[in-house]
Amino acid sequence: MRDFHKFIEKNRREMYAVAYSNCKHDEEGHCIFPKDDPWMNDTVWDTDQHIK
């Protein structure tokens, strides 16, 4: 776990830059996920749960 922590600390700016560039932002600069993001669409998971 220390190696991961070291990696994050060393690459913090790059990690934030990547995360920030992958989001849509509101007027205040808050990150908003795109509507087509499957993690934000509950109906996608409903279909998967019913497959046998």
C-alpha distance matrix in Angstrom:
0.0 3.8 5.4 5.2 6.3 8.6 9.9 10.8 12.4 14.2 15.5 16.0 19.8 19.8 17.5 19.9 22.8 22.0 21.4 24.5 26.6 25.9 27.4 30.9 31.6 34.2 36.7 34.4 31.5 29.4 27.5 29.3 28.4 31.2 33.5 32.9 29.2 29.1 26.4 29.0 31.8 32.2 35.1 33.1 31.2 34.5 35.9 33.0 33.2 36.9 36.7 37.5
3.8 0.0 3.8 5.4 5.0 6.0 8.5 9.8 10.4 12.0 14.1 14.9 18.6 19.0 17.3 19.6 22.5 22.2 22.0 24.8 27.0 26.8 28.4 31.9 32.3 34.9 37.1 34.6 31.7 29.9 28.3 30.5 30.0 32.8 35.5 35.0 31.4 31.6 29.0 31.3 34.4 35.0 38.0 36.0 34.3 37.7 39.2 36.3 36.7 40.4 40.2 41.1
5.4 3.8 0.0 3.8 5.4 5.0 6.1 8.6 9.9 10.4 12.1 13.7 17.2 17.0 15.6 18.5 20.9 20.4 20.7 23.7 25.4 25.3 27.2 30.9 31.6 34.5 36.7 34.5 31.4 29.8 27.9 30.1 29.3 31.8 34.6 33.9 30.3 30.7 28.4 31.0 34.0 34.8 37.6 35.3 33.9 37.4 38.6 35.7 36.4 40.1 39.5 40.5
5.2 5.4 3.8 0.0 3.8 5.4 5.0 6.2 8.6 9.8 10.5 11.6 15.1 14.8 12.8 15.5 18.2 17.4 17.3 20.4 22.2 21.9 23.7 27.3 28.1 31.0 33.4 31.3 28.2 26.4 24.4 26.4 25.5 28.2 30.9 30.2 26.6 27.1 24.7 27.2 30.3 31.2 34.0 31.8 30.5 34.0 35.2 32.5 33.3 37.0 36.6 37.8
6.3 5.0 5.4 3.8 0.0 3.8 5.4 5.2 6.1 8.5 9.9 10.1 13.9 14.5 12.6 14.7 17.7 17.7 17.3 20.0 22.3 22.3 23.7 27.2 27.4 30.1 32.2 29.8 26.8 25.1 23.6 26.0 25.7 28.6 31.4 31.2 27.7 28.4 25.8 27.8 31.1 32.1 35.2 33.3 32.0 35.5 37.0 34.5 35.1 38.8 38.8 40.1
8.6 6.0 5.0 5.4 3.8 0.0 3.8 5.5 5.1 6.0 8.5 9.7 13.2 13.7 12.9 15.3 17.8 18.0 18.4 20.9 22.9 23.4 25.2 28.6 28.8 31.6 33.5 31.1 28.0 26.8 25.4 28.0 27.8 30.5 33.6 33.3 29.9 30.9 28.5 30.6 33.9 35.1 38.1 36.0 34.9 38.5 39.8 37.3 38.2 41.9 41.6 42.9
9.9 8.5 6.1 5.0 5.4 3.8 0.0 3.8 5.5 5.1 6.0 8.1 11.3 11.0 10.1 13.1 15.2 15.0 15.7 18.5 20.0 20.5 22.6 26.1 26.7 29.8 31.8 29.8 26.4 25.3 23.5 26.0 25.5 27.9 31.0 30.5 27.2 28.3 26.2 28.5 31.7 33.2 36.0 33.7 32.8 36.5 37.6 35.1 36.3 39.9 39.4 40.9
10.8 9.8 8.6 6.2 5.2 5.5 3.8 0.0 3.8 5.5 5.2 5.4 9.0 9.3 7.6 10.0 12.7 12.8 12.9 15.5 17.6 18.0 19.7 23.1 23.5 26.3 28.4 26.2 23.0 21.7 20.0 22.7 22.4 25.1 28.3 28.1 24.8 26.1 23.8 25.7 29.1 30.7 33.6 31.6 30.9 34.5 35.8 33.6 34.7 38.4 38.2 40.0
12.4 10.4 9.9 8.6 6.1 5.1 5.5 3.8 0.0 3.8 5.6 5.2 8.7 10.2 9.6 11.1 13.7 14.8 15.1 16.9 19.2 20.2 21.6 24.9 24.7 27.3 28.9 26.4 23.4 22.5 21.4 24.4 24.7 27.6 30.8 30.9 27.8 29.3 26.9 28.5 32.1 33.6 36.7 34.9 34.2 37.8 39.2 37.1 38.1 41.8 41.8 43.6
14.2 12.0 10.4 9.8 8.5 6.0 5.1 5.5 3.8 0.0 3.8 5.8 8.3 9.0 9.7 11.8 13.5 14.6 15.8 17.5 19.2 20.6 22.5 25.7 25.8 28.7 30.2 28.0 24.7 24.2 23.0 26.0 26.2 28.6 32.1 31.9 28.9 30.6 28.6 30.3 33.8 35.6 38.5 36.4 35.9 39.6 40.8 38.6 39.9 43.5 43.2 45.0
15.5 14.1 12.1 10.5 9.9 8.5 6.0 5.2 5.6 3.8 0.0 3.8 5.7 5.4 6.1 8.7 10.0 10.8 12.3 14.2 15.6 16.9 19.0 22.3 22.6 25.8 27.4 25.5 22.1 21.6 20.1 23.0 22.9 25.2 28.7 28.5 25.6 27.5 25.7 27.4 30.8 32.9 35.6 33.5 33.3 37.0 38.0 36.0 37.5 41.0 40.7 42.7
16.0 14.9 13.7 11.6 10.1 9.7 8.1 5.4 5.2 5.8 3.8 0.0 3.8 5.5 5.1 6.2 8.6 10.1 10.6 12.0 14.2 15.6 17.1 20.2 20.0 22.9 24.5 22.3 19.0 18.4 17.2 20.4 20.8 23.4 26.9 27.1 24.2 26.3 24.3 25.6 29.1 31.1 34.1 32.3 32.1 35.7 37.1 35.3 36.7 40.2 40.2 42.4
19.8 18.6 17.2 15.1 13.9 13.2 11.3 9.0 8.7 8.3 5.7 3.8 0.0 3.8 5.5 5.2 6.1 8.7 9.9 10.3 12.1 14.4 15.8 18.6 18.3 21.2 22.4 20.5 17.1 17.2 16.3 19.6 20.3 22.6 26.3 26.7 24.2 26.7 25.1 26.0 29.5 31.9 34.7 33.0 33.2 36.8 38.0 36.5 38.1 41.6 41.6 43.9
19.8 19.0 17.0 14.8 14.5 13.7 11.0 9.3 10.2 9.0 5.4 5.5 3.8 0.0 3.8 5.5 5.0 6.2 8.6 9.8 10.6 12.5 14.8 17.9 18.3 21.6 23.3 21.8 18.2 18.2 16.5 19.4 19.5 21.3 25.0 24.9 22.5 24.9 23.7 25.0 28.2 30.8 33.3 31.3 31.7 35.3 36.2 34.6 36.5 39.8 39.5 41.9
17.5 17.3 15.6 12.8 12.6 12.9 10.1 7.6 9.6 9.7 6.1 5.1 5.5 3.8 0.0 3.8 5.4 5.3 6.2 8.5 10.0 11.0 13.0 16.4 17.0 20.4 22.4 20.9 17.3 16.5 14.5 17.1 16.9 19.1 22.6 22.5 19.8 21.9 20.4 21.8 25.1 27.5 30.2 28.2 28.3 32.0 33.0 31.3 33.0 36.4 36.3 38.6
19.9 19.6 18.5 15.5 14.7 15.3 13.1 10.0 11.1 11.8 8.7 6.2 5.2 5.5 3.8 0.0 3.8 5.5 5.1 5.8 8.4 9.9 11.0 14.0 14.0 17.1 19.0 17.3 13.7 13.1 11.5 14.6 15.1 17.6 21.2 21.7 19.2 21.7 20.1 20.8 24.4 26.8 29.6 28.1 28.4 31.9 33.2 31.9 33.5 36.9 37.1 39.6
22.8 22.5 20.9 18.2 17.7 17.8 15.2 12.7 13.7 13.5 10.0 8.6 6.1 5.0 5.4 3.8 0.0 3.8 5.5 5.1 6.1 8.7 10.4 13.1 13.4 16.8 18.4 17.3 13.6 13.8 12.1 15.0 15.5 17.2 21.0 21.3 19.3 22.2 21.2 21.8 25.2 28.0 30.5 28.8 29.5 33.1 34.0 32.8 34.9 38.1 38.1 40.7
22.0 22.2 20.4 17.4 17.7 18.0 15.0 12.8 14.8 14.6 10.8 10.1 8.7 6.2 5.3 5.5 3.8 0.0 3.8 5.5 5.2 6.4 9.1 12.4 13.8 17.4 19.7 19.0 15.2 14.8 12.2 14.4 13.9 15.3 19.0 18.8 16.6 19.3 18.5 19.6 22.7 25.6 27.9 25.8 26.6 30.3 30.9 29.6 31.8 35.0 34.7 37.4
21.4 22.0 20.7 17.3 17.3 18.4 15.7 12.9 15.1 15.8 12.3 10.6 9.9 8.6 6.2 5.1 5.5 3.8 0.0 3.8 5.5 5.3 6.9 10.4 11.6 15.1 17.7 16.8 13.1 12.0 9.1 11.2 10.9 13.0 16.6 16.8 14.3 16.9 15.7 16.5 19.9 22.6 25.1 23.4 24.0 27.6 28.6 27.5 29.4 32.6 32.7 35.5
24.5 24.8 23.7 20.4 20.0 20.9 18.5 15.5 16.9 17.5 14.2 12.0 10.3 9.8 8.5 5.8 5.1 5.5 3.8 0.0 3.8 5.5 5.6 8.3 8.7 12.1 14.4 13.6 9.8 9.4 7.2 9.9 10.6 12.6 16.3 17.2 15.3 18.5 17.5 17.5 20.8 23.8 26.3 25.0 26.0 29.3 30.4 29.7 31.7 34.7 35.1 38.0
26.6 27.0 25.4 22.2 22.3 22.9 20.0 17.6 19.2 19.2 15.6 14.2 12.1 10.6 10.0 8.4 6.1 5.2 5.5 3.8 0.0 3.8 5.6 7.9 9.4 13.2 15.4 15.4 11.8 11.9 9.4 11.2 11.2 12.0 15.8 16.2 14.9 18.2 18.0 18.2 21.1 24.3 26.4 24.8 26.2 29.6 30.2 29.6 31.9 34.8 34.8 37.8
25.9 26.8 25.3 21.9 22.3 23.4 20.5 18.0 20.2 20.6 16.9 15.6 14.4 12.5 11.0 9.9 8.7 6.4 5.3 5.5 3.8 0.0 3.8 7.0 9.7 13.4 16.3 16.6 13.1 12.3 8.9 9.6 8.5 9.1 12.8 12.8 11.2 14.4 14.3 14.7 17.5 20.8 22.8 21.0 22.5 25.8 26.4 25.8 28.1 31.0 31.0 34.0
27.4 28.4 27.2 23.7 23.7 25.2 22.6 19.7 21.6 22.5 19.0 17.1 15.8 14.8 13.0 11.0 10.4 9.1 6.9 5.6 5.6 3.8 0.0 3.8 6.2 9.8 13.0 13.3 10.2 9.0 5.6 5.9 5.7 7.0 10.8 11.8 10.4 14.0 13.6 13.1 16.0 19.3 21.5 20.4 21.9 25.0 26.0 25.7 27.9 30.7 31.1 34.3
30.9 31.9 30.9 27.3 27.2 28.6 26.1 23.1 24.9 25.7 22.3 20.2 18.6 17.9 16.4 14.0 13.1 12.4 10.4 8.3 7.9 7.0 3.8 0.0 3.8 7.0 10.2 11.4 8.9 8.3 5.8 5.1 6.1 6.4 9.7 11.6 11.3 15.1 15.1 13.7 16.3 19.7 21.7 21.0 22.9 25.6 26.7 26.9 29.1 31.6 32.3 35.7
31.6 32.3 31.6 28.1 27.4 28.8 26.7 23.5 24.7 25.8 22.6 20.0 18.3 18.3 17.0 14.0 13.4 13.8 11.6 8.7 9.4 9.7 6.2 3.8 0.0 3.8 6.7 7.6 5.3 5.3 4.6 5.4 8.3 9.5 12.4 14.9 14.4 18.0 17.5 15.7 18.6 21.7 24.0 23.8 25.4 28.0 29.4 29.7 31.6 34.2 35.2 38.6
34.2 34.9 34.5 31.0 30.1 31.6 29.8 26.3 27.3 28.7 25.8 22.9 21.2 21.6 20.4 17.1 16.8 17.4 15.1 12.1 13.2 13.4 9.8 7.0 3.8 0.0 3.8 5.4 5.3 5.5 6.8 6.8 10.2 11.3 13.4 16.5 16.4 19.9 19.2 16.8 19.4 22.3 24.6 25.0 26.6 28.8 30.5 31.2 32.8 35.3 36.6 40.1
36.7 37.1 36.7 33.4 32.2 33.5 31.8 28.4 28.9 30.2 27.4 24.5 22.4 23.3 22.4 19.0 18.4 19.7 17.7 14.4 15.4 16.3 13.0 10.2 6.7 3.8 0.0 3.8 5.6 7.5 9.9 10.5 14.0 15.0 16.9 20.1 20.2 23.6 23.0 20.5 23.1 25.9 28.2 28.7 30.3 32.5 34.2 34.9 36.5 39.0 40.4 43.8
34.4 34.6 34.5 31.3 29.8 31.1 29.8 26.2 26.4 28.0 25.5 22.3 20.5 21.8 20.9 17.3 17.3 19.0 16.8 13.6 15.4 16.6 13.3 11.4 7.6 5.4 3.8 0.0 3.8 5.7 9.1 10.8 14.5 16.4 18.6 21.7 21.1 24.4 23.2 20.9 23.9 26.4 29.1 29.6 30.8 33.1 35.0 35.5 36.9 39.6 41.0 44.4
31.5 31.7 31.4 28.2 26.8 28.0 26.4 23.0 23.4 24.7 22.1 19.0 17.1 18.2 17.3 13.7 13.6 15.2 13.1 9.8 11.8 13.1 10.2 8.9 5.3 5.3 5.6 3.8 0.0 3.8 6.4 9.0 12.5 14.5 17.3 19.9 19.0 22.4 21.3 19.5 22.7 25.4 28.1 28.1 29.3 31.9 33.7 33.9 35.4 38.2 39.4 42.6
29.4 29.9 29.8 26.4 25.1 26.8 25.3 21.7 22.5 24.2 21.6 18.4 17.2 18.2 16.5 13.1 13.8 14.8 12.0 9.4 11.9 12.3 9.0 8.3 5.3 5.5 7.5 5.7 3.8 0.0 3.8 6.4 9.9 12.6 15.2 17.9 16.6 19.7 18.2 16.4 19.7 22.2 25.1 25.2 26.1 28.7 30.7 30.8 32.1 35.0 36.3 39.5
27.5 28.3 27.9 24.4 23.6 25.4 23.5 20.0 21.4 23.0 20.1 17.2 16.3 16.5 14.5 11.5 12.1 12.2 9.1 7.2 9.4 8.9 5.6 5.8 4.6 6.8 9.9 9.1 6.4 3.8 0.0 3.8 6.7 9.6 12.5 14.8 13.2 16.4 14.9 13.6 17.0 19.7 22.5 22.2 23.2 26.0 27.7 27.7 29.2 32.1 33.2 36.4
29.3 30.5 30.1 26.4 26.0 28.0 26.0 22.7 24.4 26.0 23.0 20.4 19.6 19.4 17.1 14.6 15.0 14.4 11.2 9.9 11.2 9.6 5.9 5.1 5.4 6.8 10.5 10.8 9.0 6.4 3.8 0.0 3.8 6.5 9.0 11.6 10.5 13.6 12.6 10.6 13.7 16.6 19.2 19.1 20.4 23.0 24.7 24.9 26.5 29.3 30.5 33.8
28.4 30.0 29.3 25.5 25.7 27.8 25.5 22.4 24.7 26.2 22.9 20.8 20.3 19.5 16.9 15.1 15.5 13.9 10.9 10.6 11.2 8.5 5.7 6.1 8.3 10.2 14.0 14.5 12.5 9.9 6.7 3.8 0.0 3.8 6.5 8.3 6.7 10.0 9.3 7.7 10.8 13.9 16.3 15.8 17.2 20.0 21.4 21.5 23.4 26.1 27.0 30.4
31.2 32.8 31.8 28.2 28.6 30.5 27.9 25.1 27.6 28.6 25.2 23.4 22.6 21.3 19.1 17.6 17.2 15.3 13.0 12.6 12.0 9.1 7.0 6.4 9.5 11.3 15.0 16.4 14.5 12.6 9.6 6.5 3.8 0.0 3.8 5.4 5.5 9.2 10.0 8.4 10.3 14.0 15.6 14.8 17.0 19.6 20.5 20.9 23.2 25.5 26.3 29.8
33.5 35.5 34.6 30.9 31.4 33.6 31.0 28.3 30.8 32.1 28.7 26.9 26.3 25.0 22.6 21.2 21.0 19.0 16.6 16.3 15.8 12.8 10.8 9.7 12.4 13.4 16.9 18.6 17.3 15.2 12.5 9.0 6.5 3.8 0.0 3.8 5.5 8.2 9.6 7.3 7.9 11.6 12.6 12.4 15.0 17.1 17.9 19.0 21.2 23.1 24.1 27.8
32.9 35.0 33.9 30.2 31.2 33.3 30.5 28.1 30.9 31.9 28.5 27.1 26.7 24.9 22.5 21.7 21.3 18.8 16.8 17.2 16.2 12.8 11.8 11.6 14.9 16.5 20.1 21.7 19.9 17.9 14.8 11.6 8.3 5.4 3.8 0.0 3.8 6.0 8.7 7.8 7.7 11.4 11.8 10.6 13.5 15.9 16.0 16.7 19.4 21.3 21.8 25.4
29.2 31.4 30.3 26.6 27.7 29.9 27.2 24.8 27.8 28.9 25.6 24.2 24.2 22.5 19.8 19.2 19.3 16.6 14.3 15.3 14.9 11.2 10.4 11.3 14.4 16.4 20.2 21.1 19.0 16.6 13.2 10.5 6.7 5.5 5.5 3.8 0.0 3.8 5.5 5.6 6.8 10.3 11.7 10.1 12.1 15.1 15.7 15.7 18.1 20.6 21.0 24.4
29.1 31.6 30.7 27.1 28.4 30.9 28.3 26.1 29.3 30.6 27.5 26.3 26.7 24.9 21.9 21.7 22.2 19.3 16.9 18.5 18.2 14.4 14.0 15.1 18.0 19.9 23.6 24.4 22.4 19.7 16.4 13.6 10.0 9.2 8.2 6.0 3.8 0.0 3.8 5.3 5.1 7.8 8.9 6.6 8.4 11.6 12.1 11.9 14.3 16.8 17.3 20.6
26.4 29.0 28.4 24.7 25.8 28.5 26.2 23.8 26.9 28.6 25.7 24.3 25.1 23.7 20.4 20.1 21.2 18.5 15.7 17.5 18.0 14.3 13.6 15.1 17.5 19.2 23.0 23.2 21.3 18.2 14.9 12.6 9.3 10.0 9.6 8.7 5.5 3.8 0.0 3.8 5.6 7.3 9.9 8.3 8.6 11.9 13.4 12.8 14.4 17.4 18.3 21.4
29.0 31.3 31.0 27.2 27.8 30.6 28.5 25.7 28.5 30.3 27.4 25.6 26.0 25.0 21.8 20.8 21.8 19.6 16.5 17.5 18.2 14.7 13.1 13.7 15.7 16.8 20.5 20.9 19.5 16.4 13.6 10.6 7.7 8.4 7.3 7.8 5.6 5.3 3.8 0.0 3.8 6.3 9.2 9.0 9.9 12.4 14.3 14.6 16.0 18.7 20.1 23.4
31.8 34.4 34.0 30.3 31.1 33.9 31.7 29.1 32.1 33.8 30.8 29.1 29.5 28.2 25.1 24.4 25.2 22.7 19.9 20.8 21.1 17.5 16.0 16.3 18.6 19.4 23.1 23.9 22.7 19.7 17.0 13.7 10.8 10.3 7.9 7.7 6.8 5.1 5.6 3.8 0.0 3.8 5.6 5.8 7.6 9.5 11.1 12.2 13.7 15.9 17.4 21.0
32.2 35.0 34.8 31.2 32.1 35.1 33.2 30.7 33.6 35.6 32.9 31.1 31.9 30.8 27.5 26.8 28.0 25.6 22.6 23.8 24.3 20.8 19.3 19.7 21.7 22.3 25.9 26.4 25.4 22.2 19.7 16.6 13.9 14.0 11.6 11.4 10.3 7.8 7.3 6.3 3.8 0.0 3.8 5.5 5.6 6.7 9.3 10.5 11.1 13.3 15.5 18.8
35.1 38.0 37.6 34.0 35.2 38.1 36.0 33.6 36.7 38.5 35.6 34.1 34.7 33.3 30.2 29.6 30.5 27.9 25.1 26.3 26.4 22.8 21.5 21.7 24.0 24.6 28.2 29.1 28.1 25.1 22.5 19.2 16.3 15.6 12.6 11.8 11.7 8.9 9.9 9.2 5.6 3.8 0.0 3.8 5.4 5.0 6.6 8.9 10.0 11.3 13.3 16.9
33.1 36.0 35.3 31.8 33.3 36.0 33.7 31.6 34.9 36.4 33.5 32.3 33.0 31.3 28.2 28.1 28.8 25.8 23.4 25.0 24.8 21.0 20.4 21.0 23.8 25.0 28.7 29.6 28.1 25.2 22.2 19.1 15.8 14.8 12.4 10.6 10.1 6.6 8.3 9.0 5.8 5.5 3.8 0.0 3.8 5.5 5.6 6.8 9.1 10.8 11.8 15.5
31.2 34.3 33.9 30.5 32.0 34.9 32.8 30.9 34.2 35.9 33.3 32.1 33.2 31.7 28.3 28.4 29.5 26.6 24.0 26.0 26.2 22.5 21.9 22.9 25.4 26.6 30.3 30.8 29.3 26.1 23.2 20.4 17.2 17.0 15.0 13.5 12.1 8.4 8.6 9.9 7.6 5.6 5.4 3.8 0.0 3.8 5.4 5.1 6.2 9.0 10.4 13.7
34.5 37.7 37.4 34.0 35.5 38.5 36.5 34.5 37.8 39.6 37.0 35.7 36.8 35.3 32.0 31.9 33.1 30.3 27.6 29.3 29.6 25.8 25.0 25.6 28.0 28.8 32.5 33.1 31.9 28.7 26.0 23.0 20.0 19.6 17.1 15.9 15.1 11.6 11.9 12.4 9.5 6.7 5.0 5.5 3.8 0.0 3.8 5.5 5.3 6.7 9.3 12.5
35.9 39.2 38.6 35.2 37.0 39.8 37.6 35.8 39.2 40.8 38.0 37.1 38.0 36.2 33.0 33.2 34.0 30.9 28.6 30.4 30.2 26.4 26.0 26.7 29.4 30.5 34.2 35.0 33.7 30.7 27.7 24.7 21.4 20.5 17.9 16.0 15.7 12.1 13.4 14.3 11.1 9.3 6.6 5.6 5.4 3.8 0.0 3.8 5.5 5.5 6.8 10.6
33.0 36.3 35.7 32.5 34.5 37.3 35.1 33.6 37.1 38.6 36.0 35.3 36.5 34.6 31.3 31.9 32.8 29.6 27.5 29.7 29.6 25.8 25.7 26.9 29.7 31.2 34.9 35.5 33.9 30.8 27.7 24.9 21.5 20.9 19.0 16.7 15.7 11.9 12.8 14.6 12.2 10.5 8.9 6.8 5.1 5.5 3.8 0.0 3.8 5.5 5.5 8.9
33.2 36.7 36.4 33.3 35.1 38.2 36.3 34.7 38.1 39.9 37.5 36.7 38.1 36.5 33.0 33.5 34.9 31.8 29.4 31.7 31.9 28.1 27.9 29.1 31.6 32.8 36.5 36.9 35.4 32.1 29.2 26.5 23.4 23.2 21.2 19.4 18.1 14.3 14.4 16.0 13.7 11.1 10.0 9.1 6.2 5.3 5.5 3.8 0.0 3.8 5.7 8.1
36.9 40.4 40.1 37.0 38.8 41.9 39.9 38.4 41.8 43.5 41.0 40.2 41.6 39.8 36.4 36.9 38.1 35.0 32.6 34.7 34.8 31.0 30.7 31.6 34.2 35.3 39.0 39.6 38.2 35.0 32.1 29.3 26.1 25.5 23.1 21.3 20.6 16.8 17.4 18.7 15.9 13.3 11.3 10.8 9.0 6.7 5.5 5.5 3.8 0.0 3.8 6.3
36.7 40.2 39.5 36.6 38.8 41.6 39.4 38.2 41.8 43.2 40.7 40.2 41.6 39.5 36.3 37.1 38.1 34.7 32.7 35.1 34.8 31.0 31.1 32.3 35.2 36.6 40.4 41.0 39.4 36.3 33.2 30.5 27.0 26.3 24.1 21.8 21.0 17.3 18.3 20.1 17.4 15.5 13.3 11.8 10.4 9.3 6.8 5.5 5.7 3.8 0.0 3.8
37.5 41.1 40.5 37.8 40.1 42.9 40.9 40.0 43.6 45.0 42.7 42.4 43.9 41.9 38.6 39.6 40.7 37.4 35.5 38.0 37.8 34.0 34.3 35.7 38.6 40.1 43.8 44.4 42.6 39.5 36.4 33.8 30.4 29.8 27.8 25.4 24.4 20.6 21.4 23.4 21.0 18.8 16.9 15.5 13.7 12.5 10.6 8.9 8.1 6.3 3.8 0.0
